[in-house]
Amino acid sequence: MSTKDIQTAYAKYADLVDRMEWFDRLLIGRYRRKQFENIDGRVLDVACGTGTNFRHLSETIELVGIDISPEMLAKARERRDQLNLDGELHRMDAQALEFPDDSFDAVISTLSTCTFPDPIAALQEMERVCKATGQILLVEHGRSSVELIARFQEWRADSHYNKMGCRSTQEPLEHVSKAGLPILKTESGMFGIITTVEAQPN
């Protein structure tokens, strides 16, 4: 799918994604919290969607969120206001971030490399805008390490991609390696479906 196709798809699903935030929190909330709760400074949330990460961030950070979908951003603004957070939200393509080099102390993103038309370009943009002393923190999903679950994912992969623009059998660590990001730490969970990554800019 092109960036425009992704934008169109999520225009249809913004309400559903927002309503299902409780379910996301049940399944993935602990991974988001562990990955993001201790970051500080100026933080960029790439492909912030409906703002699902926001509740796991410290109130002391300077938050900037971007997403390609106006409908998702509208939900993110509602969540930001409900949580009494300060922060800027902008419509922007993750593959061509409109920020100068070294703009952020941390760059975070969740369940996003599966939807970027060019995940390598998006990761390299995250690196570009992150300070050399900063960190890039990801929570991603992909092919399960349990063969039975992986087979089910593969069976559903094409229809899921055509519906949501999501590559459910991606290998997140391959994207990070191809982008040239040094990986400091990675963990997996939920039968290998969830992968967390702590990387640093070159």
Secondary structure, DSSP 8 states (H G I E B T S, - for coil): --HHHHHHHHHHHHHHHHHTHHHHHHHHHHHHHHHHTT--SEEEEET-TTTTTGGGS-TTSEEEEEES-HHHHHHHHHHHHHTT--EEEEE--TTS--S-TT-EEEEEEES-TTT-SSHHHHHHHHHHHEEEEEEEEEEEE---SSHHHHHHHHHHHHHHHHHH---TT--HHHHHHHTT--EEEEEEETTTTEEEEEE---
